[in-house]
Amino acid sequence: MKTPLRILLVLVAAAALAVAAGCGDAGPSGGGVDVPAGFSDEAEAVWTDVVAGEGLTPDANAVEVVVTGEGPTLTVTVTVPSDAPGTVTFGDGLYGATAWSYVDGAWTRVDTADIRTEIAPLLDPGQSASFELPVKEADGYRVLVPAGGAGAWGDL
């Protein structure tokens, strides 16, 4: 391989690595974690108002929230950190989860569960649970999960 071609390939590989490193993690946000791809800085700036409006304190470490799938049904996995001080009680059969999307300059609630059982699931430190959350079609989703007065979330 000739030297100019080799240099070009090295530069392309370095650029690809730089882009990948800058994309961040689509995991929980808040508490100083990088903004995930897909939601603007403007959306992030008003997200804490949404969390506060739900009566919660933003805390990305309260529980881990991983969101997969696509509308009309998301799969949400909630994991209590292994070093949590005790059992976490959730609000209903869907772990109190609500789905949101940032549309036209505002966060809009997009979950569509018609029925939420009053069963309050419990998870001990280190335990996790997965469930399906029905949603309206949207370009992106943020799922908020209340845990002991705190709100943690995950993005898709």
C-alpha positions, 0 to 999 in steps of 0.5 A, spaced: 500 500 500 502 506 498 504 511 503 498 517 501 493 511 501 495 509 508 495 516 511 488 517 508 486 510 511 489 512 518 485 519 518 479 516 516 479 511 521 481 516 526 475 520 524 470 515 525 473 513 532 472 521 534 465 521 532 463 514 535 466 517 542 462 523 541 456 520 540 455 518 548 451 513 551 443 512 550 443 510 557 440 514 563 441 522 563 441 527 569 446 528 574 452 530 569 451 525 564 452 526 557 446 528 553 444 522 549 444 523 541 437 525 539 435 530 544 437 537 543 440 541 548 434 545 549 430 539 550 435 537 556 435 544 559 427 543 560 427 536 562 428 537 569 422 541 569 418 535 567 421 531 572 420 536 578 413 537 575 412 529 576 414 531 583 420 527 583 428 529 584 432 528 578 437 522 580 440 518 574 443 513 580 436 511 583 435 506 578 438 504 571 433 504 566 434 501 559 429 502 553 429 498 547 424 496 541 420 501 538 413 504 538 408 502 539 411 497 544 417 499 548 421 494 552 423 497 559 428 494 564 429 497 571 435 495 575 436 497 582 443 498 583 447 493 588 449 498 593 442 501 594 440 502 601 434 497 601 428 495 597 425 500 592 417 500 591 414 502 585 408 505 583 404 500 579 404 494 575 408 498 570 413 501 575 410 508 574 414 508 568 411 514 563 414 515 556 416 522 553 418 525 547 420 532 545 416 535 540 415 542 537 419 545 543 416 541 549 416 534 552 409 531 551 407 524 554 406 519 549 405 512 553 398 509 552 397 504 557 389 504 558 390 500 565 395 500 570 394 495 576 395 497 583 400 492 584 406 496 587 412 491 585 418 491 589 425 490 587 431 489 592 438 491 591 441 488 584 435 486 582 432 488 575 425 487 571 423 488 564 416 490 562 412 492 556 410 500 555 405 501 550 407 508 546 404 513 541 409 513 535 415 518 536 421 520 533 425 518 540 423 516 547 425 518 554 422 513 559 421 516 566 421 511 572 420 514 579 424 510 585 423 513 592 422 520 590 427 520 585 426 520 577 431 516 573 430 515 565 433 512 559 432 514 552 431 511 545 
